[in-house]
Amino acid sequence: MNAASPDLIEVARSYAEFRAIAGVGAVRSEADYSRTLAMVEAILDETRNQPAREDATHPLADLLDLLSASLRSYEADHYPIPAQKSH
């Protein structure tokens, strides 16, 4: 194995552990969407009025970015906003 390559077995194990603890993973259904949205709201509530909210190096900031991107992608696929007609 290349020294720069991740240990995919360890990554898979750690990700499965994360999913079990956090209750979130890929957003593929309304149930996934609801759980992920609840996690995003919990992170925002936890960091409200705290420096961690604006700290891009905080571990929850990175998680918030990933979860938010997953929500946006799901919303774009399942709840597209119709194009506005120009006047």
C-alpha positions as CSV (number, residue, x, y, z in Angstrom):
1,M,0.0,0.0,0.0
2,N,1.2,3.5,-0.9
3,A,2.1,5.5,2.2
4,A,-0.1,8.3,1.0
5,S,-3.1,6.0,0.4
6,P,-5.7,5.8,3.2
7,D,-6.3,2.5,4.9
8,L,-9.8,2.0,3.5
9,I,-10.6,-0.8,5.9
10,E,-10.0,1.6,8.8
11,V,-11.9,4.4,7.0
12,A,-14.9,2.1,6.5
13,R,-14.8,0.9,10.1
14,S,-14.5,4.5,11.5
15,Y,-17.2,5.7,9.2
16,A,-19.6,3.0,10.3
17,E,-18.8,3.9,13.9
18,F,-19.4,7.6,13.2
19,R,-22.8,6.7,11.5
20,A,-23.8,4.6,14.5
21,I,-22.9,7.4,16.9
22,A,-24.2,10.4,14.9
23,G,-27.1,8.7,13.3
24,V,-26.3,10.4,9.9
25,G,-24.7,9.3,6.7
26,A,-25.5,9.8,3.0
27,V,-28.8,11.6,2.4
28,R,-30.8,9.3,0.2
29,S,-34.3,9.5,1.6
30,E,-36.7,11.8,3.5
31,A,-35.7,10.0,6.8
32,D,-32.0,10.5,6.0
33,Y,-32.8,14.2,5.3
34,S,-34.7,14.6,8.5
35,R,-31.9,13.1,10.6
36,T,-29.2,15.1,8.8
37,L,-31.2,18.3,9.2
38,A,-31.6,17.6,12.9
39,M,-27.8,17.1,13.3
40,V,-27.2,20.4,11.4
41,E,-29.6,22.2,13.8
42,A,-28.0,20.6,16.8
43,I,-24.5,21.8,15.7
44,L,-25.8,25.3,15.1
45,D,-27.6,25.3,18.5
46,E,-24.4,23.9,20.2
47,T,-22.2,26.6,18.7
48,R,-24.6,29.5,19.0
49,N,-22.8,32.6,20.4
50,Q,-19.5,30.7,20.6
51,P,-16.3,31.3,18.8
52,A,-16.5,27.7,17.5
53,R,-19.4,28.9,15.2
54,E,-16.9,30.9,13.2
55,D,-13.8,28.8,13.6
56,A,-13.3,26.9,10.3
57,T,-10.7,24.6,12.0
58,H,-13.2,23.4,14.6
59,P,-14.1,19.7,13.9
60,L,-17.9,20.5,13.9
61,A,-17.3,23.2,11.2
62,D,-16.0,20.6,8.8
63,L,-18.9,18.2,9.6
64,L,-21.4,21.1,9.2
65,D,-20.0,21.8,5.8
66,L,-20.3,18.2,4.7
67,L,-23.8,17.8,6.1
68,S,-25.0,21.1,4.6
69,A,-23.7,20.1,1.2
70,S,-25.5,16.8,1.4
71,L,-28.8,18.6,2.3
72,R,-28.4,21.1,-0.5
73,S,-27.8,18.3,-3.0
74,Y,-30.8,16.3,-1.8
75,E,-33.0,19.5,-1.9
76,A,-31.8,20.3,-5.4
77,D,-32.7,16.8,-6.6
78,H,-36.0,16.5,-4.8
79,Y,-37.3,20.0,-4.4
80,P,-36.0,22.0,-7.4
81,I,-36.9,25.7,-7.5
82,P,-38.6,26.5,-10.8
83,A,-36.9,29.0,-13.0
84,Q,-38.4,32.5,-12.9
85,K,-39.7,34.0,-16.0
86,S,-38.1,37.3,-16.8
87,H,-40.4,40.3,-17.3
